Amino acid sequence: MKKLGFDNEKYLQMQSEQIQNRISQFDNKLYLEFGGKLFDDFHASRVLPGFAPDSKLKMLLKLKDEAEIVIVINANDIEKSKMRGDLGITYDLDVLRLMDAFHDVGLYVGSVVLAQYAGQPAADTFKNRLEKLGTKVYLHYPIEGYPSNIQYIVSDDGYGKNEYIETSRPLVVITAPGPGSGKMATCLSQLYHEYKRGVKAGYAKFETFPVWNLPLNHPVNLAYEAATADLNDVNMIDPFHLEAYGETTVNYNRDVEIFPVLNAMFEKIVGKSPYHSPTDMGVNMAGNCIIDDEACCEASRQEIIRRYYNARCDQRQGRGEKAAVYKIELLMKKAGVSVESRAVVGAANQRAELTGEPAAAIELSDGTVVTGKTTSLLGASASVLLNALKVLGGINHEIHLLPPIIIEPIQRLKTTHLGNHNPRLHTDEVLIALSINAATNPAAELALKQLSKLSGCEAHSSVILSQVDENIFRRLGVNLTCEPKYESKKMYHK
């Protein structure tokens, strides 16, 4: 079993108390910029074993009577159909997903902000869609000279042109589908408008990573750099905090670089900046809740390797740049790891070499590595999934969970009627067939009961998998990596 390295309950308590303290420092109005993912924070759960993916959401639920949520999306991201790589959906669709998720748990979503709005047609369409659903939408515009021309930015022609967001609760959480959405600018724009209205509102930043009170080159912080390699983020010592307090803390380059500008904006908006450093702005208690440092270090080293494979596959598929790969290679050296440190990589590639066909491997929570090969009936990912369920259920390897008499009619349906050239079953098709077979086959029923045990397991494929297979592994909570190559030399890959 993987070791726990993080006390989630302690985190929920400390984090909610810290935010309440920050609200009280201002005029009972705090704009809290939420960096990273407000829920489904699987990166945090991977590098801090014990951190629940919905921890931040649970923390907010402790404050739900005081909090409302504003979701910010960059209008340019809507126009470009920017995707969330972890979920495979566009940012605008993710806004709708986020709204549903918040409503389902009883959190109040006050409005949506379209940042950098300049009449983009797709943004207009999305705005109309939201308004028809009864959601308030506010427009924030590009500001010439942002962020350096402070005199202009903090004026009626700068922030003053943005539509004022009507809010009704003391804690306003500003969140977004992804980075670069305009959360900070939205917070500062609101501060400008609030002070014009006589409300002495405050601003704080909730970024889980980098963890400010861990060393600069701690694997948890290196894993954050690997996760943001495409953004060219770099962790660094906060020089402003060091000068103000004589204390060494960690922040990242964008916050450190923008801090003098932010400070000047605060001074122009409120008369005096409440902060001496970027670290001061944060309310992150994660570093205080690590209970097993080595467990978190090892988990983070594995995350860096996963990010390396993701970056290489993104490059192979035309979604990423070489620079991100090179950066993560350097981070792997800093962390003292290589691809050989990931057990499933060698197992999958060795099986592929022996069979001459794509292969896959899954490492179970007890360290057992299970492999699967490509057959005439099943793809490698489907094979390894069934083999893993057999091991978890103590089912004899020779037993067919899906005998050919069940698989072959599905293959005929795919090729004869649905025009599919590949007759082999994908993971989703295997799971549906297994569910049907479980009605009469006790072994299949036992195998199905093992599915939840796959969450948190590691997997590797010797080739890039189809989107269908990737999605199934993601939904099962399996941490998947792939070699950056395709099974065939075709130009079009589904």
C-alpha positions in Angstrom: 0.0 0.0 0.0 1.2 3.5 -0.7 2.1 5.5 2.3 0.1 8.5 3.4 2.1 11.7 3.4 -0.5 14.3 4.0 -3.1 15.0 6.8 -6.2 16.1 4.9 -8.4 16.9 7.9 -5.7 19.1 9.5 -5.4 20.9 6.1 -9.2 21.6 5.9 -9.2 23.0 9.4 -6.1 25.2 9.0 -7.0 26.4 5.6 -10.5 27.5 6.5 -9.2 29.3 9.6 -6.5 31.1 7.6 -9.1 32.4 5.1 -11.5 33.5 7.8 -8.6 35.4 9.5 -7.8 37.1 6.2 -11.4 38.2 5.6 -11.4 39.9 9.1 -8.3 41.9 8.2 -10.3 43.8 5.6 -13.7 45.5 5.4 -15.5 42.1 5.6 -14.9 41.7 1.8 -12.1 39.5 0.5 -11.4 38.6 -3.2 -9.6 35.3 -3.0 -7.8 34.3 -6.2 -7.9 30.5 -6.5 -4.9 29.2 -8.4 -4.9 25.6 -9.7 -8.0 23.5 -9.7 -10.7 24.2 -7.1 -11.7 20.5 -7.2 -10.5 17.5 -9.1 -7.0 18.6 -8.0 -5.4 15.3 -9.0 -1.9 16.8 -9.2 -2.1 17.7 -5.5 -3.4 14.2 -4.6 -0.6 12.6 -6.6 2.3 14.5 -5.0 0.8 14.8 -1.5 -0.6 11.3 -0.8 -3.6 11.7 1.4 -4.7 15.0 -0.2 -8.2 14.5 -1.4 -8.8 15.8 -5.0 -11.8 17.7 -3.6 -10.1 19.1 -0.5 -10.3 22.7 -1.5 -14.0 22.2 -2.3 -14.6 20.7 1.2 -12.7 23.6 2.7 -15.0 26.1 0.9 -18.0 24.2 2.1 -17.0 25.1 5.7 -17.4 28.7 4.6 -20.3 28.3 2.2 -22.6 30.7 3.9 -20.0 33.4 3.5 -18.7 32.6 0.0 -19.8 33.1 -3.5 -17.9 32.0 -6.6 -17.1 34.0 -9.7 -15.7 32.1 -12.7 -13.3 33.9 -15.1 -12.7 32.7 -18.6 -10.4 34.4 -21.2 -12.5 35.3 -24.3 -9.5 34.4 -26.4 -9.5 30.9 -25.0 -13.1 30.5 -26.0 -12.3 31.7 -29.5 -9.4 29.3 -29.8 -11.4 26.4 -28.3 -8.6 25.9 -25.7 -8.7 22.4 -24.1 -8.2 21.2 -20.5 -5.7 18.4 -21.1 -6.6 16.4 -18.1 -10.4 16.3 -18.9 -10.3 16.6 -22.7 -12.9 19.3 -22.9 -12.8 23.0 -23.9 -12.5 25.8 -21.3 -16.0 27.1 -22.1 -17.5 23.6 -21.5 -15.5 23.3 -18.3 -17.1 26.6 -17.0 -20.5 24.8 -17.4 -19.1 21.7 -15.7 -17.7 23.8 -12.8 -21.0 25.6 -12.3 -22.9 22.3 -12.2 -20.4 20.9 -9.7 -20.6 23.9 -7.4 -24.4 24.0 -7.5 -24.6 20.3 -6.7 -22.7 20.8 -3.4 -24.6 23.9 -2.4 -22.0 26.6 -3.3 -23.3 29.8 -4.8 -22.0 30.8 -8.2 -22.7 34.5 -8.6 -21.5 35.2 -12.1 -19.1 34.5 -15.0 -16.5 37.1 -16.2 -15.4 37.1 -19.8 -11.8 38.6 -19.5 -9.9 40.2 -22.4 -13.2 40.6 -24.3 -12.9 42.3 -27.6 -16.0 41.2 -29.5 -14.9 37.6 -30.2 -17.8 35.9 -31.9 -17.4 32.6 -30.0 -17.3 34.6 -26.7 -20.6 36.4 -27.7 -22.2 33.0 -28.4 -21.1 31.7 -25.0 -22.3 34.8 -23.3 -25.7 34.4 -24.9 -25.8 30.8 -23.8 -25.0 31.6 -20.2 -27.5 34.4 -20.0 -30.3 32.2 -21.4 -29.4 29.8 -18.6 -30.0 32.6 -16.1 -26.3 33.4 -15.3 -25.0 36.9 -15.0 -22.1 37.6 -17.3 -19.7 40.6 -17.0 -17.2 41.9 -19.6 -13.7 42.9 -18.8 -11.6 44.4 -21.6 -8.0 44.4 -22.7 -6.1 47.4 -21.1 -3.4 49.0 -23.2 0.0 48.9 -21.5 -1.0 46.2 -19.0 0.6 45.6 -16.5 3.2 48.3 -16.5 1.2 51.5 -17.3 -0.2 51.7 -13.7 -1.4 55.3 -14.1 -3.6 54.3 -17.0 -4.6 50.9 -15.6 -5.8 52.2 -12.3 -8.1 54.8 -13.8 -11.6 55.2 -15.2 -10.1 54.3 -18.7 -8.5 51.1 -17.4 -10.1 49.1 -14.6 -12.9 51.7 -14.6 -14.1 50.5 -18.1 -14.6 46.9 -16.8 -18.1 46.1 -15.7 -18.4 46.0 -11.9 -19.3 42.5 -10.7 -22.2 42.6 -8.3 -21.4 40.4 -5.3 -23.4 39.8 -2.1 -21.1 37.8 0.3 -17.9 38.6 2.2 -15.7 36.0 0.5 -15.6 36.1 -3.3 -13.7 33.2 -4.7 -12.3 34.0 -8.2 -11.6 30.7 -10.0 -11.1 29.7 -13.7 -10.9 26.6 -15.9 -7.1 27.0 -16.2 -4.1 29.3 -16.1 -4.0 32.6 -17.9 -7.7 33.2 -17.6 -7.4 36.6 -15.9 -8.1 35.9 -12.2 -5.7 38.4 -10.7 -6.7 41.2 -13.0 -10.4 40.5 -12.2 -9.6 40.7 -8.4 -7.7 44.0 -8.8 -10.4 45.5 -11.1 -12.9 44.7 -8.3 -10.8 46.3 -5.7 -10.7 49.5 -7.8 -14.5 49.5 -8.1 -15.0 48.7 -4.4 -12.8 51.5 -3.2 -14.6 53.9 -5.6 -17.8 52.8 -3.8 -16.2 53.3 -0.3 -15.7 49.5 0.4 -12.2 48.7 1.8 -12.1 45.2 0.2 -9.0 43.0 0.3 -7.2 40.6 -2.0 -5.5 37.3 -1.2 -4.1 34.4 -3.3 -4.7 30.7 -2.8 -2.0 28.8 -4.7 -1.3 25.3 -3.5 2.0 25.2 -5.4 4.8 26.0 -5.1 4.6 25.3 -1.3 6.1 28.4 0.2 7.5 26.8 3.3 9.3 23.8 1.6 12.8 24.1 0.2 13.2 25.5 -3.3 14.3 22.1 -4.8 12.0 19.9 -2.7 10.5 17.3 -5.0 7.0 18.6 -4.4 8.1 22.0 -5.7 10.0 20.5 -8.6 6.9 18.5 -9.6 5.0 21.8 -9.8 7.6 23.1 -12.2 7.2 20.0 -14.3 3.4 20.4 -14.3 3.8 24.0 -15.6 6.7 23.4 -17.9 4.6 24.7 -20.9 4.0 28.0 -19.1 7.8 28.4 -18.4 7.1 28.9 -14.6 10.2 28.7 -12.4 10.3 28.4 -8.7 12.5 30.9 -6.9 13.3 32.3 -3.5 11.0 35.3 -2.7 13.5 38.2 -2.5 10.9 40.6 -1.1 10.0 38.3 1.8 13.6 37.6 2.5 14.3 41.4 2.7 11.2 42.2 4.8 11.4 39.3 7.3 14.8 37.6 6.9 12.9 34.4 6.1 13.5 32.2 3.1 10.3 31.3 1.3 9.5 29.9 -2.1 7.3 31.5 -4.8 7.3 31.4 -8.6 8.7 33.8 -11.1 5.5 35.3 -12.4 4.3 36.4 -8.9 7.8 37.7 -8.0 8.2 39.6 -11.2 4.7 41.2 -11.0 4.9 42.0 -7.3 6.4 45.5 -7.6 3.6 46.3 -10.1 1.0 44.8 -7.9 2.3 46.8 -4.9 2.1 50.0 -6.9 -1.4 49.2 -7.9 -2.4 48.5 -4.3 -0.9 51.8 -3.3 -2.8 53.7 -6.0 -6.1 51.9 -5.3 -6.1 51.7 -1.5 -3.4 54.3 -0.5 -1.0 51.7 1.1 -0.2 48.1 0.2 -1.2 45.5 2.8 1.7 43.2 1.7 5.5 43.3 1.8 6.0 40.2 -0.4 4.2 37.8 -2.8 4.4 35.2 0.0 2.4 37.6 2.2 -0.5 37.5 -0.3 -0.9 33.7 0.0 -3.1 31.7 2.4 -1.6 28.3 1.7 -1.3 25.9 4.6 -0.4 22.7 2.7 3.2 22.6 3.8 2.1 22.5 7.5 0.1 19.3 6.9 2.8 17.0 5.5 3.2 14.1 7.9 5.6 11.9 5.9 8.1 14.0 3.9 9.7 11.0 2.2 6.3 9.6 1.0 5.6 13.0 -0.6 9.1 13.2 -2.1 8.8 9.8 -3.7 5.3 10.6 -5.0 6.5 13.8 -6.5 9.5 12.1 -8.2 7.0 9.8 -9.9 4.9 12.7 -10.9 7.9 14.4 -12.6 8.4 11.2 -14.7 4.7 11.2 -15.6 4.9 14.8 -16.7 7.9 14.0 -18.8 6.0 11.3 -20.7 3.0 13.6 -21.1 5.2 16.4 -22.5 6.8 14.0 -25.0 3.4 12.7 -26.1 2.0 16.3 -26.4 5.0 17.1 -28.6 4.5 14.0 -30.7 0.8 14.9 -31.2 1.6 18.5 -32.1 0.2 20.0 -28.9 3.4 20.8 -27.1 6.9 22.2 -27.7 10.4 20.6 -27.3 11.2 23.3 -24.7 8.8 21.7 -22.2 10.4 18.3 -22.7 13.9 19.7 -22.2 12.9 21.5 -19.0 11.4 18.4 -17.5 14.5 16.4 -18.4 16.5 18.9 -16.3 14.0 18.6 -13.4 14.4 14.8 -13.5 18.1 15.2 -13.1 17.5 17.6 -10.2 15.2 15.1 -8.6 17.6 12.2 -9.2 15.2 10.1 -11.3 15.0 8.6 -14.8 12.3 6.7 -16.7 13.8 3.5 -15.3 12.5 4.7 -11.9 8.9 4.0 -13.1 8.4 0.3 -12.9 5.6 0.0 -15.4 7.7 1.6 -18.2 10.2 -1.3 -18.4 7.6 -3.9 -18.0 5.4 -2.6 -20.8 8.2 -2.0 -23.2 9.8 -5.4 -22.6 6.5 -7.1 -23.2 6.1 -5.1 -26.5 9.6 -6.1 -27.6 8.9 -9.8 -26.9 5.6 -9.8 -28.8 6.4 -7.3 -31.5 3.0 -5.7 -30.8 1.8 -2.9 -28.5 1.8 -3.8 -24.8 0.8 -2.3 -21.5 1.5 -2.7 -17.8 -0.2 -1.8 -14.5 1.4 -1.5 -11.1 -1.0 -2.4 -8.4 -1.0 -0.7 -4.9 1.1 -3.6 -3.4 3.8 -3.2 -6.1 2.7 -6.1 -8.2 3.2 -5.4 -11.9 0.7 -6.9 -14.4 1.2 -6.8 -18.2 -1.1 -7.2 -21.1 -0.4 -7.8 -24.8 -2.2 -7.1 -28.0 -4.3 -10.1 -29.3 -6.7 -10.7 -32.1 -9.6 -10.0 -29.7 -8.3 -7.3 -27.4 -6.1 -4.2 -27.5 -3.2 -4.2 -25.0 -4.9 -1.7 -22.6 -8.0 -3.9 -22.5 -5.9 -7.0 -21.9 -3.9 -5.5 -19.1 -7.1 -4.1 -17.5 -8.7 -7.6 -17.4 -5.4 -9.2 -16.2 -5.2 -6.6 -13.4 -8.7 -7.4 -12.3 -7.9 -11.1 -12.2 -4.9 -10.5 -9.9 -6.9 -8.2 -7.6 -9.7 -10.7 -7.4 -7.5 -13.8 -7.0 -9.0 -15.2 -10.2 -7.0 -17.9 -12.0 -5.2 -16.4 -15.0 -6.5 -19.2 -17.2 -10.1 -18.3 -16.7 -11.7 -16.3 -19.5 -13.6 -13.4 -18.1 -14.8 -12.7 -21.6 -14.8 -15.9 -23.7 -14.5 -15.5 -27.5 -18.2 -16.3 -27.9 -19.0 -12.9 -26.2 -16.2 -10.9 -27.9 -16.7 -12.0 -31.5 -20.3 -10.7 -32.0 -19.1 -7.3 -30.7 -16.2 -7.4 -33.2 -18.7 -8.2 -36.0 -20.9 -5.3 -35.0 -17.8 -2.9 -35.0 -16.5 -4.0 -38.4 -19.5 -5.0 -40.4 -22.1 -2.4 -39.2 -20.2 0.5 -37.7 -17.4 0.7 -40.3 -14.5 0.1 -37.8 -11.3 -1.2 -39.3 -9.9 -2.4 -36.0 -11.9 -5.3 -34.6 -10.1 -5.4 -31.2 -12.1 -4.2 -28.2 -11.2 -1.0 -26.4 -11.3 -0.7 -22.6 -14.8 0.8 -22.5 -16.2 -2.0 -24.7 -14.5 -4.6 -22.5 -16.0 -3.1 -19.3 -19.5 -3.1 -20.8 -19.1 -6.7 -22.0 -17.8 -7.7 -18.6 -20.8 -6.1 -16.9 -23.2 -8.1 -19.1 -21.3 -11.3 -18.6 -21.3 -10.7 -14.8 -25.0 -11.5 -14.8 -24.3 -15.2 -15.4 -20.6 -15.5 -14.7 -19.4 -15.3 -11.0 -15.8 -14.7 -12.0 -16.8 -11.7 -14.2 -18.9 -10.4 -11.3 -15.9 -10.8 -8.9 -13.6 -9.0 -11.4 -16.0 -6.0 -11.6 -16.0 -5.6 -7.9 -12.2 -4.9 -8.1 -12.5 -1.8 -10.3 -12.3 0.6 -7.4 -8.9 -0.9 -6.3 -7.4 0.5 -9.5 -7.6 4.1 -8.3 -4.1 5.4 -7.7 -2.4 2.6 -9.6 0.3 3.3 -12.3 0.0 2.3 -15.9 2.2 2.6 -19.0 1.5 1.8 -22.7 4.2 1.1 -25.3 2.2 3.3 -27.7 -0.1 6.4 -27.6 -3.6 5.2 -26.7 -6.8 6.2 -28.2 -8.8 9.0 -26.5 -11.3 6.4 -25.5 -8.8 4.3 -23.6 -7.1 7.3 -22.1 -10.5 8.5 -20.8 -11.3 5.1 -19.2 -8.0 5.0 -17.3 -8.6 8.6 -16.1 -12.1 7.8 -14.9 -10.8 4.7 -13.1 -8.2 6.9 -11.4 -5.2 5.2 -13.0 -2.1 7.3 -13.6 -1.3 6.6 -17.2 1.8 7.3 -19.3 2.5 6.3 -22.9 5.6 6.1 -25.1 5.5 8.9 -27.6 4.8 6.8 -30.7 1.8 5.6 -32.5 0.8 2.0 -33.1 0.6 2.6 -36.9 2.1 5.0 -39.4 -1.3 6.5 -40.4 -1.6 10.2 -40.7 -5.0 10.4 -38.8 -5.3 9.0 -35.3 -8.6 8.9 -33.4 
